[in-house]
């Protein structure tokens, strides 16, 4: 059986933000998200923009 200290903060303190876990995940993933965004832009978006703009 789970002990009180094992429960998420929002169970013990309902006024605590309930998406605290999501904030932690985003904080841990942020460096990787930035790298993915850079690769996505340089490998996919920029070539498409160049191709579309060459038609004008």
C-alpha positions as a printed NumPy array, in Angstrom:
array([[  0.   ,   0.   ,   0.   ],
       [  1.309,   3.446,  -0.896],
       [  2.393,   5.639,   1.948],
       [  1.405,   9.272,   2.181],
       [  4.887,  10.516,   1.228],
       [  4.819,   8.32 ,  -1.909],
       [  1.748,  10.054,  -3.304],
       [  2.061,  12.947,  -5.767],
       [  2.115,  16.429,  -4.27 ],
       [ -1.264,  17.325,  -5.775],
       [ -2.92 ,  14.509,  -3.767],
       [ -1.485,  15.742,  -0.476],
       [ -1.833,  19.437,  -1.345],
       [ -4.72 ,  19.949,  -3.806],
       [ -3.772,  23.589,  -4.356],
       [ -0.46 ,  22.452,  -5.89 ],
       [ -0.338,  22.631,  -9.671],
       [ -1.453,  19.26 , -11.039],
       [  0.832,  19.322, -14.053],
       [  4.023,  19.418, -12.014],
       [  5.038,  16.068, -13.553],
       [  4.664,  17.512, -17.047],
       [  6.857,  20.468, -16.145],
       [  9.549,  18.058, -14.937],
       [  9.385,  16.008, -18.135],
       [  9.6  ,  19.089, -20.361],
       [ 12.503,  20.412, -18.3  ],
       [ 14.408,  17.145, -18.808],
       [ 13.586,  16.89 , -22.518],
       [ 14.145,  20.554, -23.428],
       [ 17.772,  20.211, -24.66 ],
       [ 16.743,  17.321, -26.899],
       [ 13.664,  19.159, -28.165],
       [ 15.869,  22.08 , -29.181],
       [ 18.229,  19.801, -31.101],
       [ 15.301,  18.043, -32.793],
       [ 13.812,  21.397, -33.795],
       [ 17.141,  22.504, -35.289],
       [ 17.475,  19.306, -37.335],
       [ 13.825,  19.458, -38.402],
       [ 14.189,  23.042, -39.585],
       [ 17.47 ,  22.552, -41.426],
       [ 16.593,  19.199, -43.001],
       [ 12.912,  19.638, -43.843],
       [ 11.493,  23.131, -43.514],
       [ 14.297,  25.234, -45.012],
       [ 14.611,  23.055, -48.154],
       [ 10.849,  23.255, -48.709],
       [ 10.842,  27.031, -48.29 ],
       [ 13.735,  27.349, -50.741],
       [ 11.944,  25.132, -53.247],
       [  8.703,  27.067, -52.963],
       [ 10.406,  30.449, -53.126],
       [ 12.366,  29.486, -56.244],
       [  9.064,  29.328, -58.146],
       [  8.486,  33.063, -57.625]])
